[in-house]
Amino acid sequence: MNGFDDANIFQTWDFGRIAHPGRDLSHIVLRRDGQPVAAAQLLVRRVPGIGGIALVMWGPLWRPKGRQADPADFLAIMEAMKAEYSVRRGLFLRVLPRVEDGAGEGARALSAMEALGMRHSDAKAPYRTFIMDLTRDEATIHKDLSRHWRRGLAKAEGAGLEIVEGSSPEILDAIDDLFIQTQRRKGFRAFDSRTLTKVHRALPDGMKMHAVMASHNGEPVAGVVVSLLGDTALMQNSATAEAGLPLNAAFLVHWKAMQWVKANGGKRYDLHGVNAQANPGVHLFKRGFAGKGEEERVFIGTFEAPGPMLSRLLVEGGQTVRTLAATCTAQASQMMAMAMNKGPAERADASTPSNPA
């Protein structure tokens, strides 16, 4: 994990076992000259007599630190995963690569998927986000902020906010409370941020997340949590209490988080997802933070190797049920809010271990 520039929290052992209980964790590694050049963690769920699914979240990893990434390694590990999990084990293989769409890398990845017979899935919309370039000096980053962002940051800096930051679980717990308040205020449901905090507690010290929280008159009013494992940091969670809105507290905690990422070697900062139609306010905030000239990034999406018919029917049937349940839940939340007024490698090693060794 630490040997890859594209390492991320979703490929860690602790995220897999805590965020996805009931699934086996399986790992595959490609080596050349004895050195890992690509790797992936898969979440495996089996149904006896039918088959099952193997899911790769934000993988495979194929950008080794200290060397130029080779697109052939991406193709090789995708080929190895299909052979191991789809063909040999008879599982429905679903992969969400962390690869941007477009010319160059994205086009090569899409060609690799096509060559392997992997089909693009419409089950989940492609990931969209803004990514900050942190190779610029801090003065340039500040200059490139939108006018709205610079004004908001200046106001927050003069609002008398107290800032605390670090990896203490207590800070993350306080931000979780803020996130729950934000959900209630806006009338939406999202991921369970407390699960992410459980993952944080389990991660080794060198892989823990970093939290920044602002308080006013002793009360937490805004916070953000970021993860930095490879060369790209990822915003994991952010929230603002109602009392923090007139103080522009969110501007200051996000700026402080960016400073931490840059100071700790991060070259890019992924602001973790945008949807201009569903949440235009957040889209505007992140776009202004990303800076002048930064365009929305779109990733290549989800790809599947269907596997045997029974595994395919199992996955697609479950997808239909989950989609229906999610729709009903979203409608119920909206009604409640209204009522309340709110190159080929040498070998591939695949295993399903019982411990992280």
C-alpha positions as CSV (number, residue, x, y, z in Angstrom):
1,M,0.0,0.0,0.0
2,N,2.7,2.5,1.0
3,G,4.6,1.7,-2.2
4,F,2.0,3.2,-4.5
5,D,1.3,6.9,-5.4
6,D,-2.4,6.0,-6.0
7,A,-2.9,4.4,-2.6
8,N,-6.1,5.4,-1.0
9,I,-8.2,4.6,2.1
10,F,-10.7,2.4,0.2
11,Q,-7.9,-0.1,-0.6
12,T,-6.8,-0.5,3.1
13,W,-7.4,-3.7,5.1
14,D,-9.1,-1.8,7.9
15,F,-11.6,0.0,5.6
16,G,-12.5,-3.3,4.0
17,R,-13.2,-5.3,7.2
18,I,-14.9,-2.4,9.1
19,A,-16.9,-0.7,6.4
20,H,-17.9,-4.0,4.7
21,P,-18.5,-6.6,7.4
22,G,-19.6,-10.0,6.1
23,R,-17.4,-9.8,3.0
24,D,-14.1,-11.7,2.7
25,L,-11.0,-9.6,1.7
26,S,-8.9,-11.0,-1.1
27,H,-5.7,-9.5,-2.4
28,I,-3.9,-9.8,-5.7
29,V,-0.3,-8.5,-6.4
30,L,1.6,-8.3,-9.7
31,R,5.4,-8.4,-9.4
32,R,8.2,-7.7,-11.8
33,D,11.8,-8.5,-10.8
34,G,10.4,-9.3,-7.3
35,Q,8.9,-5.8,-6.9
36,P,5.2,-5.1,-6.7
37,V,4.0,-3.1,-9.8
38,A,0.3,-3.4,-9.3
39,A,-2.1,-4.6,-6.5
40,A,-5.7,-4.7,-5.5
41,Q,-7.9,-5.5,-2.6
42,L,-11.3,-7.1,-3.4
43,L,-14.4,-7.4,-1.3
44,V,-15.8,-10.8,-1.9
45,R,-19.3,-12.0,-1.0
46,R,-20.3,-15.6,-1.9
47,V,-23.7,-17.3,-2.0
48,P,-23.2,-21.1,-1.7
49,G,-24.4,-22.9,-4.9
50,I,-24.9,-19.7,-6.8
51,G,-21.7,-17.7,-7.0
52,G,-21.1,-14.2,-5.7
53,I,-19.4,-10.9,-6.4
54,A,-15.9,-9.5,-6.1
55,L,-15.7,-5.7,-5.9
56,V,-12.7,-3.5,-6.3
57,M,-13.2,0.0,-4.8
58,W,-10.8,2.7,-6.2
59,G,-8.4,0.1,-7.5
60,P,-6.3,-1.5,-8.7
61,L,-3.2,0.4,-7.6
62,W,-0.7,0.6,-10.4
63,R,1.5,3.7,-9.9
64,P,4.5,2.6,-7.9
65,K,6.3,5.3,-6.0
66,G,9.6,6.5,-7.6
67,R,8.9,5.2,-11.1
68,Q,6.9,6.1,-14.1
69,A,3.5,4.4,-14.2
70,D,3.2,1.8,-17.0
71,P,-0.3,1.4,-18.6
72,A,0.7,-2.2,-19.4
73,D,0.7,-2.9,-15.6
74,F,-3.0,-1.7,-15.5
75,L,-3.9,-4.0,-18.3
76,A,-1.9,-6.9,-16.8
77,I,-3.6,-6.7,-13.3
78,M,-7.1,-6.3,-14.9
79,E,-6.4,-9.4,-16.9
80,A,-5.2,-11.2,-13.9
81,M,-8.2,-10.2,-11.8
82,K,-10.6,-11.3,-14.5
83,A,-8.8,-14.7,-14.9
84,E,-8.7,-15.3,-11.1
85,Y,-12.1,-14.0,-9.9
86,S,-14.4,-14.2,-12.9
87,V,-13.1,-17.2,-14.7
88,R,-11.5,-19.4,-12.0
89,R,-13.7,-18.5,-9.0
90,G,-16.9,-17.9,-11.0
91,L,-17.6,-14.5,-9.4
92,F,-19.2,-11.4,-10.8
93,L,-16.3,-9.0,-11.0
94,R,-17.0,-5.2,-10.6
95,V,-14.2,-2.7,-10.7
96,L,-14.3,1.0,-9.9
97,P,-10.8,2.3,-11.1
98,R,-9.4,5.6,-9.9
99,V,-8.7,6.7,-13.5
100,E,-9.8,10.0,-15.1
101,D,-11.7,10.0,-18.4
102,G,-10.3,11.7,-21.4
103,A,-7.3,11.5,-23.7
104,G,-4.1,9.8,-22.5
105,E,-4.5,7.6,-19.4
106,G,-8.2,7.4,-19.5
107,A,-8.3,6.4,-23.2
108,R,-5.7,3.7,-22.6
109,A,-7.6,2.4,-19.6
110,L,-10.8,2.2,-21.7
111,S,-8.9,0.4,-24.4
112,A,-7.6,-2.1,-21.9
113,M,-11.2,-2.7,-20.6
114,E,-12.5,-3.2,-24.1
115,A,-9.6,-5.6,-25.0
116,L,-10.6,-7.7,-21.9
117,G,-14.3,-7.8,-22.7
118,M,-15.1,-5.8,-19.6
119,R,-18.4,-3.9,-20.0
120,H,-19.2,-0.5,-18.7
121,S,-21.9,-0.4,-16.0
122,D,-24.7,2.1,-15.7
123,A,-25.4,0.9,-12.2
124,K,-23.4,3.8,-10.7
125,A,-22.8,7.2,-12.3
126,P,-19.1,8.0,-13.1
127,Y,-17.3,9.8,-10.3
128,R,-17.1,13.6,-10.8
129,T,-15.0,15.9,-8.7
130,F,-12.6,18.9,-8.6
131,I,-8.9,18.3,-7.9
132,M,-6.6,21.0,-6.6
133,D,-3.1,21.2,-7.9
134,L,-0.9,21.5,-4.9
135,T,2.4,21.8,-6.8
136,R,1.7,25.5,-6.9
137,D,3.1,27.7,-4.1
138,E,0.6,28.8,-1.4
139,A,0.5,32.4,-2.6
140,T,-0.5,31.2,-6.1
141,I,-3.1,28.9,-4.7
142,H,-4.6,31.8,-2.7
143,K,-4.5,34.1,-5.8
144,D,-6.3,31.5,-7.9
145,L,-9.2,31.1,-5.5
146,S,-12.5,32.5,-6.8
147,R,-13.4,36.0,-5.6
148,H,-16.2,34.5,-3.5
149,W,-13.7,32.1,-1.9
150,R,-11.1,34.8,-1.0
151,R,-13.8,37.0,0.6
152,G,-15.2,34.1,2.5
153,L,-11.7,33.0,3.8
154,A,-10.9,36.6,4.8
155,K,-14.1,36.9,6.8
156,A,-13.5,33.5,8.5
157,E,-10.0,34.5,9.5
158,G,-11.3,37.6,11.2
159,A,-14.2,35.9,13.0
160,G,-12.3,34.8,16.1
161,L,-12.6,31.1,15.3
162,E,-10.5,28.6,17.4
163,I,-8.8,25.9,15.3
164,V,-7.8,22.5,16.5
165,E,-6.4,19.9,14.2
166,G,-4.8,16.4,14.4
167,S,-5.6,12.7,14.3
168,S,-7.3,12.5,17.7
169,P,-10.4,10.4,17.4
170,E,-12.1,12.9,19.7
171,I,-11.9,15.5,16.9
172,L,-13.4,13.2,14.4
173,D,-16.2,12.3,16.8
174,A,-17.0,16.0,17.2
175,I,-17.1,16.4,13.4
176,D,-19.3,13.3,13.1
177,D,-21.8,15.1,15.4
178,L,-21.6,18.2,13.1
179,F,-22.2,16.0,10.1
180,I,-25.4,14.5,11.7
181,Q,-26.6,18.0,12.4
182,T,-25.9,19.0,8.8
183,Q,-27.9,16.0,7.5
184,R,-30.8,16.9,9.7
185,R,-30.7,20.6,8.7
186,K,-30.6,19.8,4.9
187,G,-32.9,16.8,5.0
188,F,-30.6,14.3,3.3
189,R,-29.0,10.9,4.1
190,A,-25.5,10.0,3.1
191,F,-22.8,7.6,4.3
192,D,-22.4,6.8,8.0
193,S,-19.5,9.0,9.0
194,R,-19.1,7.2,12.2
195,T,-18.0,4.1,10.3
196,L,-15.2,6.1,8.8
197,T,-14.1,7.1,12.3
198,K,-14.0,3.5,13.3
199,V,-11.8,2.8,10.3
200,H,-9.6,5.8,11.5
201,R,-9.2,4.3,14.9
202,A,-8.0,1.0,13.5
203,L,-5.6,2.4,10.9
204,P,-1.8,2.4,11.8
205,D,-0.4,5.8,12.8
206,G,1.2,6.4,9.4
207,M,-2.1,6.0,7.6
208,K,-4.5,7.8,9.9
209,M,-6.7,10.7,8.6
210,H,-6.2,14.3,9.6
211,A,-9.1,16.4,11.0
212,V,-9.5,20.2,11.2
213,M,-12.2,21.7,13.4
214,A,-13.3,25.3,14.1
215,S,-15.0,26.3,17.3
216,H,-16.7,29.6,18.3
217,N,-17.3,30.5,21.9
218,G,-16.3,26.9,22.8
219,E,-18.8,25.3,20.5
220,P,-17.7,23.3,17.3
221,V,-19.1,25.0,14.2
222,A,-17.2,23.4,11.3
223,G,-14.9,20.5,10.5
224,V,-13.2,18.6,7.7
225,V,-11.5,15.2,7.6
226,V,-8.9,14.3,4.9
227,S,-6.9,11.2,4.0
228,L,-3.4,11.2,2.5
229,L,-1.9,7.9,1.6
230,G,-0.4,8.3,-1.8
231,D,0.3,11.6,-3.6
232,T,-3.3,12.6,-3.8
233,A,-5.3,13.6,-0.7
234,L,-9.0,12.9,-0.5
235,M,-11.6,14.9,1.5
236,Q,-13.4,12.3,3.4
237,N,-16.0,14.3,5.4
238,S,-17.0,17.9,6.0
239,A,-19.8,19.6,7.9
240,T,-20.9,23.0,9.2
241,A,-23.2,23.7,12.1
242,E,-25.9,26.4,11.6
243,A,-24.0,28.7,13.9
244,G,-20.9,28.4,11.6
245,L,-22.7,29.6,8.5
246,P,-22.6,33.4,9.2
247,L,-19.0,33.0,10.3
248,N,-17.9,31.3,7.0
249,A,-16.2,28.7,9.2
250,A,-16.1,26.1,6.4
251,F,-13.8,28.3,4.4
252,L,-11.2,28.4,7.1
253,V,-11.2,24.6,8.0
254,H,-10.9,23.7,4.3
255,W,-8.0,26.1,3.8
256,K,-6.2,24.7,6.9
257,A,-6.8,21.1,5.6
258,M,-5.3,22.0,2.2
259,Q,-2.3,23.6,4.0
260,W,-1.7,20.3,5.9
261,V,-1.9,18.2,2.8
262,K,0.6,20.4,1.0
263,A,3.0,20.5,4.0
264,N,2.9,16.7,4.1
265,G,3.8,16.0,0.5
266,G,0.4,15.9,-1.2
267,K,0.6,16.9,-4.8
268,R,-3.1,16.9,-5.5
269,Y,-6.2,17.3,-3.3
270,D,-9.4,15.6,-4.5
271,L,-12.4,17.5,-3.1
272,H,-14.4,14.2,-3.2
273,G,-17.4,14.4,-5.4
274,V,-19.7,17.0,-6.9
275,N,-23.1,17.1,-8.5
276,A,-24.1,20.4,-10.0
277,Q,-27.7,19.4,-10.4
278,A,-28.4,17.7,-7.0
279,N,-26.2,20.1,-4.9
280,P,-25.3,23.3,-6.8
281,G,-24.2,25.1,-3.6
282,V,-21.5,22.5,-2.8
283,H,-20.5,22.4,-6.5
284,L,-19.9,26.2,-6.5
285,F,-18.0,26.1,-3.2
286,K,-15.6,23.3,-4.4
287,R,-15.2,24.9,-7.8
288,G,-14.2,28.2,-6.2
289,F,-11.7,26.4,-3.9
290,A,-10.2,24.4,-6.7
291,G,-9.1,27.6,-8.4
292,K,-9.1,29.5,-11.7
293,G,-8.9,27.3,-14.7
294,E,-9.7,24.1,-12.8
295,E,-12.4,22.1,-14.6
296,E,-14.6,19.4,-13.2
297,R,-13.0,16.0,-13.5
298,V,-14.9,12.9,-14.7
299,F,-13.6,9.4,-14.0
300,I,-14.1,6.4,-16.4
301,G,-16.8,4.8,-14.3
302,T,-17.5,1.2,-13.3
303,F,-16.6,-1.9,-15.3
304,E,-17.8,-5.5,-14.9
305,A,-16.9,-9.0,-16.0
306,P,-20.3,-10.8,-15.6
307,G,-19.0,-14.3,-14.8
308,P,-21.5,-17.2,-14.7
309,M,-25.2,-16.5,-15.3
310,L,-26.2,-17.3,-11.7
311,S,-23.6,-14.8,-10.3
312,R,-24.9,-12.2,-12.7
313,L,-28.5,-12.7,-11.8
314,L,-27.6,-12.6,-8.1
315,V,-25.9,-9.2,-8.5
316,E,-28.4,-7.6,-10.9
317,G,-31.3,-8.8,-8.8
318,G,-29.7,-7.3,-5.6
319,Q,-29.0,-4.1,-7.5
320,T,-32.7,-3.7,-8.4
321,V,-33.8,-4.2,-4.8
322,R,-31.2,-1.7,-3.5
323,T,-32.1,0.9,-6.1
324,L,-35.8,0.6,-5.1
325,A,-34.9,0.8,-1.4
326,A,-32.7,3.9,-1.9
327,T,-35.4,5.6,-3.9
328,C,-38.0,5.0,-1.2
329,T,-35.6,6.2,1.5
330,A,-34.8,9.4,-0.4
331,Q,-38.4,10.1,-0.9
332,A,-39.2,9.6,2.8
333,S,-36.3,11.9,3.8
334,Q,-37.6,14.6,1.5
335,M,-41.1,14.3,2.9
336,M,-39.8,14.5,6.5
337,A,-37.7,17.6,5.7
338,M,-40.7,19.3,4.2
339,A,-42.8,18.5,7.2
340,M,-40.2,19.9,9.5
341,N,-39.3,22.7,7.1
342,K,-35.5,21.3,6.5
343,G,4.3,-4.4,-19.4
344,P,3.4,-8.0,-18.4
345,A,4.4,-8.8,-14.9
346,E,6.2,-11.9,-13.8
347,R,3.3,-13.3,-11.8
348,A,0.1,-12.5,-10.0
349,D,-0.4,-13.6,-6.4
350,A,-4.0,-13.9,-5.4
351,S,-5.1,-14.7,-1.8
352,T,-8.0,-14.4,0.6
353,P,-6.1,-14.0,3.9
354,S,-7.5,-14.2,7.4
355,N,-5.1,-11.5,8.6
356,P,-3.5,-8.4,7.0
357,A,-0.1,-10.0,6.7
